[in-house]
Amino acid sequence: MDIDTAYEVAQRLIEEASQNLPNITTEEDAKIQIITRMFTEVLGWTHANISAEHPNKNGYSDYVLSEDSRPYLVVEAKKIGAIEIATHSKSQANYKISGPVLTGC
C-alpha cells in the first residue's frame, strides 16, 4: 500500500483505539488491539513474519519481526501509559529491562 493509504489506515486504527481506551488496560490488550494491527494493517507485515514472546538471552521479546529468517525489528510492548527510562551509561545501546543499568522503572 502507498504511504498515504497507510497513513489513513493508521489514523482509523488510532481513532478506534482511542474510543476503546477504557478496555485497553493490559499489555496484552495493547498488543492485540493496537500493536499487532499496526504491524499488519498499516506497515504490511504478515503474521507469518511476526513472532511473539520469542526467547533470547535477556528474557523474552514481545515481538520479533523477521524476513527470510532474519530478524529486522524487536519490539517491547507495554500497557498504555508512560515509561521513563533513565540510564547510567550513555554509550550502551542494549539493556535488559530488569537489569541493573535501568533505574526509575
BADRENDO-320299 format. One line per field, with one value per residue: residue in one letter; chain; x, y negated, z negated of N, C-alpha, C in turn. Coordinates in Angstrom, 2 decimals, padded with zeros to 5 digits. Layout:
BEGIN
aa = [A,...]
ch = [A,...]
nc1 = [X,...]
nc2 = [Y,...]
nc3 = [Z,...]
cac1 = [X,...]
cac2 = [Y,...]
cac3 = [Z,...]
cc1 = [X,...]
cc2 = [Y,...]
cc3 = [Z,...]
//
This chain:
BEGIN
aa = [M,D,I,D,T,A,Y,E,V,A,Q,R,L,I,E,E,A,S,Q,N,L,P,N,I,T,T,E,E,D,A,K,I,Q,I,I,T,R,M,F,T,E,V,L,G,W,T,H,A,N,I,S,A,E,H,P,N,K,N,G,Y,S,D,Y,V,L,S,E,D,S,R,P,Y,L,V,V,E,A,K,K,I,G,A,I,E,I,A,T,H,S,K,S,Q,A,N,Y,K,I,S,G,P,V,L,T,G,C]
ch = [A,A,A,A,A,A,A,A,A,A,A,A,A,A,A,A,A,A,A,A,A,A,A,A,A,A,A,A,A,A,A,A,A,A,A,A,A,A,A,A,A,A,A,A,A,A,A,A,A,A,A,A,A,A,A,A,A,A,A,A,A,A,A,A,A,A,A,A,A,A,A,A,A,A,A,A,A,A,A,A,A,A,A,A,A,A,A,A,A,A,A,A,A,A,A,A,A,A,A,A,A,A,A,A,A]
nc1 = [000.84,000.40,002.03,000.24,-002.22,-001.57,-001.20,-003.83,-005.11,-003.73,-004.56,-007.31,-007.11,-005.89,-007.92,-009.98,-008.74,-008.47,-011.12,-011.75,-010.20,-010.75,-011.04,-008.60,-006.42,-004.26,-000.95,-001.22,-003.75,-003.10,-001.26,-002.87,-005.01,-003.86,-000.95,-000.24,-002.10,-001.23,001.26,000.44,-001.84,-001.14,001.68,002.20,003.32,003.33,001.47,002.91,005.52,005.86,006.83,006.00,006.72,009.32,012.07,015.17,018.60,018.27,015.78,012.51,011.30,008.72,007.80,009.21,010.06,010.57,012.23,012.83,013.92,015.55,015.97,014.50,013.35,012.87,010.48,009.40,006.59,004.31,001.78,-000.69,000.42,002.93,006.41,009.35,012.70,015.71,019.18,022.41,024.51,025.72,026.75,026.04,023.94,022.14,019.92,018.96,015.69,015.05,017.50,020.50,021.28,019.15,017.14,014.59,012.37]
nc2 = [001.17,-002.31,-005.18,-007.23,-005.91,-004.09,-005.88,-006.85,-004.48,-004.05,-006.31,-005.71,-003.37,-004.40,-006.12,-004.25,-002.81,-004.87,-005.42,-003.06,-002.98,-002.69,000.06,001.11,002.17,003.70,004.97,007.08,006.48,004.11,005.14,006.88,005.24,002.94,002.89,005.27,005.00,002.56,003.32,005.22,004.17,001.54,001.31,003.50,006.00,009.56,012.05,014.37,013.52,012.44,012.99,013.84,013.34,014.32,016.21,015.05,014.21,012.32,012.66,012.49,011.43,009.26,008.91,010.07,009.12,010.55,011.41,013.73,015.45,013.75,011.53,008.30,006.32,005.70,005.53,004.20,004.41,002.44,001.72,-000.81,-004.05,-005.96,-005.45,-005.98,-005.95,-005.91,-005.97,-004.69,-004.74,-006.33,-005.28,-002.64,-000.56,001.52,002.85,004.88,005.16,005.72,005.38,004.08,001.60,-000.06,-002.50,-003.85,-002.58]
nc3 = [000.00,000.59,-000.92,-001.68,-001.89,-003.90,-005.98,-006.32,-007.13,-009.52,-010.96,-011.27,-012.80,-015.13,-015.98,-016.52,-018.62,-020.48,-021.11,-022.36,-024.59,-027.45,-027.64,-027.07,-028.95,-029.74,-028.96,-027.13,-026.03,-024.67,-022.83,-021.28,-020.38,-019.33,-018.66,-017.12,-015.07,-013.97,-012.94,-010.96,-009.48,-008.82,-008.43,-006.86,-007.47,-007.50,-009.31,-009.44,-009.54,-012.00,-015.24,-018.59,-022.06,-021.98,-022.90,-024.28,-025.16,-027.16,-028.22,-027.20,-024.04,-023.17,-020.55,-017.50,-014.40,-011.34,-008.26,-005.74,-007.63,-009.05,-011.67,-011.86,-013.41,-016.80,-019.31,-022.33,-024.17,-026.09,-028.54,-027.94,-028.64,-030.33,-030.30,-031.93,-031.20,-032.66,-032.39,-033.38,-031.70,-028.84,-026.54,-026.11,-024.19,-024.38,-026.69,-029.42,-030.47,-033.17,-034.26,-035.96,-034.92,-034.27,-035.77,-037.93,-036.89]
cac1 = [000.00,001.21,002.19,-000.97,-003.23,-001.11,-001.48,-005.28,-005.40,-003.19,-005.46,-008.52,-006.74,-005.68,-009.24,-010.64,-008.09,-008.80,-012.50,-011.81,-009.15,-011.09,-010.94,-007.22,-005.85,-003.07,000.00,-001.80,-004.78,-002.42,-000.67,-003.92,-005.88,-003.14,000.37,-000.28,-002.85,-000.37,002.24,-000.15,-002.75,-000.52,003.05,002.21,003.96,002.41,001.51,003.96,006.81,005.84,006.81,005.73,007.30,010.49,013.11,016.52,019.47,017.84,014.39,011.61,010.94,007.29,007.68,010.36,009.61,011.64,012.01,013.81,014.51,016.47,015.24,014.66,012.86,012.44,009.62,008.96,005.28,003.89,000.41,-000.77,000.89,004.27,007.51,010.56,013.90,016.93,020.28,023.69,025.53,025.32,027.33,025.46,022.74,021.24,019.72,017.98,014.69,015.15,018.91,020.94,021.58,017.94,016.66,013.34,011.35]
cac2 = [000.00,-003.53,-005.83,-007.99,-004.94,-003.59,-006.95,-006.84,-003.28,-004.30,-007.27,-004.97,-002.48,-005.23,-006.57,-003.09,-002.54,-005.97,-005.23,-001.84,-003.08,-002.12,001.52,001.48,001.94,004.51,005.10,007.99,005.72,003.20,005.95,007.40,004.23,001.83,003.11,006.26,004.38,001.55,004.05,005.91,003.36,000.28,001.48,004.55,007.25,010.70,012.76,015.39,012.89,011.86,013.96,013.20,013.99,015.01,016.25,014.60,014.29,011.36,012.94,012.71,010.25,009.29,009.11,010.06,009.09,011.15,011.75,014.72,015.94,012.75,010.53,006.91,005.39,006.26,004.55,004.46,003.80,002.09,001.22,-002.23,-004.90,-006.49,-004.79,-006.78,-005.12,-006.66,-005.02,-005.07,-004.74,-006.97,-004.58,-001.32,-000.62,002.62,003.02,005.83,004.37,005.92,005.33,003.04,000.31,-000.87,-002.97,-004.60,-001.82]
cac3 = [000.00,000.62,-002.23,-002.02,-002.33,-005.20,-006.94,-006.57,-007.92,-010.86,-011.61,-011.66,-013.90,-016.32,-016.42,-017.14,-019.90,-021.39,-021.56,-023.16,-025.60,-028.76,-027.57,-026.79,-030.28,-029.98,-027.85,-026.13,-025.32,-023.73,-021.76,-020.40,-019.79,-018.70,-018.10,-016.03,-013.96,-013.34,-012.12,-009.81,-008.67,-008.40,-007.95,-005.85,-007.88,-007.54,-010.60,-009.36,-009.81,-013.34,-016.33,-019.88,-023.23,-021.45,-023.94,-023.95,-026.33,-028.17,-028.61,-026.06,-023.24,-022.89,-019.11,-016.61,-013.01,-010.54,-006.85,-005.33,-008.89,-009.60,-012.45,-011.45,-014.41,-018.08,-019.97,-023.69,-024.36,-027.45,-028.58,-027.63,-029.72,-030.09,-031.00,-031.89,-031.31,-032.94,-032.34,-033.97,-030.66,-027.59,-025.40,-025.95,-023.36,-024.68,-028.12,-029.91,-031.17,-034.61,-034.63,-036.89,-034.27,-034.21,-037.07,-037.85,-036.16]
cc1 = [000.88,001.15,000.94,-002.07,-002.84,-001.40,-002.97,-005.68,-004.92,-004.08,-006.74,-008.23,-006.55,-007.01,-010.01,-010.06,-008.42,-010.20,-012.64,-010.81,-009.53,-010.97,-009.54,-006.43,-004.57,-002.15,-000.59,-002.92,-004.15,-001.82,-001.74,-004.64,-005.16,-001.90,000.36,-001.01,-002.01,000.66,001.62,-000.97,-002.12,000.85,003.22,002.96,002.92,002.54,002.62,005.34,006.89,005.84,006.64,006.33,008.48,011.59,014.45,017.34,019.07,016.42,013.56,011.34,009.46,007.03,009.06,009.79,010.78,011.23,013.16,014.62,015.53,015.68,015.55,014.29,012.43,011.67,009.25,007.66,005.04,002.45,000.43,-000.42,002.27,005.27,008.74,011.75,015.10,018.06,021.53,024.77,024.99,025.78,026.68,024.15,021.73,021.15,018.71,017.00,014.82,016.58,019.27,021.16,020.35,017.51,015.34,012.23,010.56]
cc2 = [-001.23,-004.23,-006.61,-007.07,-004.39,-004.61,-006.97,-005.64,-003.47,-005.27,-006.58,-004.06,-003.26,-005.73,-005.45,-002.81,-003.62,-005.82,-004.03,-001.85,-002.52,-000.59,002.02,001.20,002.71,004.48,005.98,007.30,004.81,003.97,006.39,006.28,003.10,002.29,004.10,005.69,003.34,002.24,004.60,004.98,002.09,000.51,002.65,005.82,008.36,011.37,013.81,014.82,012.22,012.99,013.19,014.04,014.88,015.02,015.74,014.58,013.33,011.59,013.27,011.39,010.34,009.54,009.18,010.14,009.52,011.30,012.65,015.22,014.99,011.70,009.11,005.93,006.16,005.17,005.05,003.70,003.51,001.63,-000.28,-003.05,-005.39,-005.68,-005.67,-005.86,-006.03,-005.64,-005.59,-005.23,-005.38,-006.18,-003.23,-001.43,000.46,002.82,004.12,005.04,004.51,005.83,004.12,001.67,-000.61,-001.25,-003.70,-003.89,-000.95]
cc3 = [000.00,-000.73,-002.64,-002.52,-003.69,-006.29,-007.31,-007.43,-009.36,-011.62,-012.09,-012.85,-015.20,-016.86,-017.10,-018.52,-020.92,-021.95,-022.50,-024.32,-026.97,-028.79,-027.26,-028.06,-030.55,-028.76,-026.75,-025.35,-024.28,-022.56,-020.76,-019.65,-019.06,-017.95,-016.93,-014.83,-013.24,-012.44,-010.85,-008.90,-008.12,-007.75,-006.98,-006.21,-007.86,-008.91,-010.61,-009.70,-011.18,-014.35,-017.63,-021.00,-022.82,-022.51,-023.41,-025.24,-027.45,-028.67,-027.39,-025.36,-022.92,-021.41,-018.48,-015.20,-012.15,-009.09,-006.43,-006.54,-009.50,-010.38,-011.99,-012.55,-015.65,-018.80,-021.35,-023.90,-025.83,-027.40,-028.32,-028.85,-029.37,-030.88,-030.83,-032.10,-031.51,-033.00,-033.00,-032.90,-029.39,-026.37,-025.14,-025.18,-023.71,-026.18,-028.40,-030.76,-032.68,-035.11,-035.46,-036.24,-034.22,-035.62,-036.88,-037.12,-037.10]
//
